[in-house]
Structures are given as C-alpha cells and as structure tokens.
Amino acid sequence: MSNKSIGLDSKLYNYLLSVSLREPEILQQLRQETANHPYANMQIAPEQGQFMALLVQLLGAKKTIEVGTFTGYSALAVALALPPNGQVIACDVSAEFTAIARRYWQLAGVDGKIDLRLAPALETLDELLANELAGSFDFAFIDADKENYQAYYERCLKLVRVGGLIAVDNVLWDGQVADNNIQDSSTISIRDFNYQLHNDRRVTISLIPIADGLTLALKH
C-alpha cells in the first residue's frame, strides 16, 4: 500500500534514509526498476528491507518463508543476509512479476538460496506441513492478499520454530484501518487480523510503525 514509512513528512523521511539506509546497489537497482511498475506500491520500503535483514541476522536464521514475492525485493534483502547455506521459500502466483525477481536474484548471486514456488501460497504452506517441516523455519514474512492473512499466519505459526519470528506487512494499511468509514474487504480483513493477533497468547507481538506497518510475532 505504501512503499515508504507513513506518518513522516518528506524532509524527515529523507533524513531517516540519509543516516540509516545502507542499501546494496543491486537492491537499489531492483527498487528503481520496480518504481516504474504499474503496481509499484506493492514494493516494500528500503528501510523495511534493511530492518528485516537485521532481524534475520539477529535470529541466526537459515530457513525462511515468504508469502508474496512480487518483484523480489524482500526475498533478495533476506537472502543477502542469510548464510551461504540459507534458504528462502518464496510463494507467489505471478510468473510475470517474479521473472523480474529471478533476474535480480541471479545478478546478486543468491538465486541458489531462493526456492520460488509458483502456486497459491496456502497450497505451498500446506505441502510444507504435509512434508513434516513444522517447526523447522526461523523466520516468515507475510505480504500477500489481505483476505487470507489469518490463514497464512496460522500455517506459518506451525512452520516456524519456537523462538522463530513472523513478520506481517501492511498492518496499518496507509492508515485506513483506523477509519471505520472504510469497509472494503482488504481493510476489514487487516482490522480483524490485527485484533485476533493482539489476543493471541501463543506469541509475543509488537507492531512497528515502519513503512506501512509491520507486526512482529515471536513464537512461544
């Protein structure tokens, strides 16, 4: 919804980037190409990508899941932060969008770390569970269709280990979640998800007002 941190004016946002962002050139190139895409607002913010890479390093993560890949910026940011034997299982349904992702992953030399599954994400997640991979992942990132957020979350919660982390994107939805006059299905779904997660004692949570809102859920 928003590809920069909301709630900051341009002057302060640019200052934030100037003193914080250390974006590798390959990520910058991908971000610039995606800026010309018809759905450019689906791109995560660079400061969010950097934050997620830091989280992955703090976790000592080796195995990660991504639900919603688009042109591959978040998967690339995470893959660059993973050790040489690290893996991202990336779920998406668009061969067209992810063709851009594949090109940049190859240029960055991390295509061997990223296993792209082109299928409905729920099918991929259920397949991972059926293959007895529950509790084997360190980190999961959810950034796909909002109506299925709860279903994605429940499966990812089974797949990540105790002490593993789930990051959920767009939870502030450009501020629309706070406006009860807005009642479209995506906004309602995010509101409902936020409420349910707030009451989920299986995890410790924190909603970070970075980019379009990122909730972190640490599995107990």
ChimeraX attribute file (.defattr): number of C-alpha atoms within 10 A of each C-alpha:
attribute: neighborCount
match mode: 1-to-1
recipient: residues
	/A:1	18
	/A:2	18
	/A:3	19
	/A:4	19
	/A:5	21
	/A:6	18
	/A:7	14
	/A:8	12
	/A:9	9
	/A:10	12
	/A:11	8
	/A:12	11
	/A:13	14
	/A:14	13
	/A:15	11
	/A:16	14
	/A:17	13
	/A:18	10
	/A:19	8
	/A:20	11
	/A:21	16
	/A:22	12
	/A:23	15
	/A:24	12
	/A:25	10
	/A:26	16
	/A:27	21
	/A:28	14
	/A:29	14
	/A:30	20
	/A:31	20
	/A:32	12
	/A:33	13
	/A:34	22
	/A:35	15
	/A:36	9
	/A:37	14
	/A:38	8
	/A:39	12
	/A:40	18
	/A:41	14
	/A:42	20
	/A:43	24
	/A:44	24
	/A:45	20
	/A:46	23
	/A:47	20
	/A:48	22
	/A:49	22
	/A:50	20
	/A:51	16
	/A:52	21
	/A:53	21
	/A:54	15
	/A:55	17
	/A:56	24
	/A:57	15
	/A:58	9
	/A:59	14
	/A:60	15
	/A:61	20
	/A:62	21
	/A:63	21
	/A:64	27
	/A:65	25
	/A:66	25
	/A:67	27
	/A:68	23
	/A:69	27
	/A:70	28
	/A:71	27
	/A:72	25
	/A:73	26
	/A:74	27
	/A:75	31
	/A:76	29
	/A:77	24
	/A:78	29
	/A:79	27
	/A:80	19
	/A:81	20
	/A:82	22
	/A:83	14
	/A:84	12
	/A:85	9
	/A:86	19
	/A:87	23
	/A:88	25
	/A:89	21
	/A:90	25
	/A:91	26
	/A:92	20
	/A:93	16
	/A:94	15
	/A:95	16
	/A:96	10
	/A:97	17
	/A:98	21
	/A:99	14
	/A:100	17
	/A:101	24
	/A:102	19
	/A:103	14
	/A:104	21
	/A:105	25
	/A:106	13
	/A:107	11
	/A:108	16
	/A:109	12
	/A:110	20
	/A:111	19
	/A:112	14
	/A:113	23
	/A:114	22
	/A:115	13
	/A:116	20
	/A:117	17
	/A:118	14
	/A:119	13
	/A:120	14
	/A:121	22
	/A:122	16
	/A:123	12
	/A:124	18
	/A:125	23
	/A:126	16
	/A:127	12
	/A:128	17
	/A:129	17
	/A:130	10
	/A:131	9
	/A:132	11
	/A:133	16
	/A:134	17
	/A:135	16
	/A:136	18
	/A:137	24
	/A:138	22
	/A:139	29
	/A:140	28
	/A:141	27
	/A:142	23
	/A:143	23
	/A:144	21
	/A:145	13
	/A:146	21
	/A:147	16
	/A:148	15
	/A:149	21
	/A:150	17
	/A:151	15
	/A:152	23
	/A:153	21
	/A:154	10
	/A:155	16
	/A:156	28
	/A:157	25
	/A:158	17
	/A:159	25
	/A:160	24
	/A:161	19
	/A:162	17
	/A:163	16
	/A:164	23
	/A:165	28
	/A:166	26
	/A:167	22
	/A:168	22
	/A:169	26
	/A:170	25
	/A:171	26
	/A:172	25
	/A:173	19
	/A:174	18
	/A:175	15
	/A:176	17
	/A:177	21
	/A:178	12
	/A:179	9
	/A:180	10
	/A:181	8
	/A:182	12
	/A:183	13
	/A:184	9
	/A:185	11
	/A:186	17
	/A:187	23
	/A:188	17
	/A:189	20
	/A:190	23
	/A:191	21
	/A:192	16
	/A:193	19
	/A:194	20
	/A:195	11
	/A:196	12
	/A:197	18
	/A:198	15
	/A:199	10
	/A:200	12
	/A:201	11
	/A:202	13
	/A:203	20
	/A:204	15
	/A:205	19
	/A:206	13
	/A:207	17
	/A:208	15
	/A:209	15
	/A:210	19
	/A:211	26
	/A:212	23
	/A:213	21
	/A:214	23
	/A:215	22
	/A:216	19
	/A:217	24
	/A:218	20
	/A:219	19
	/A:220	13
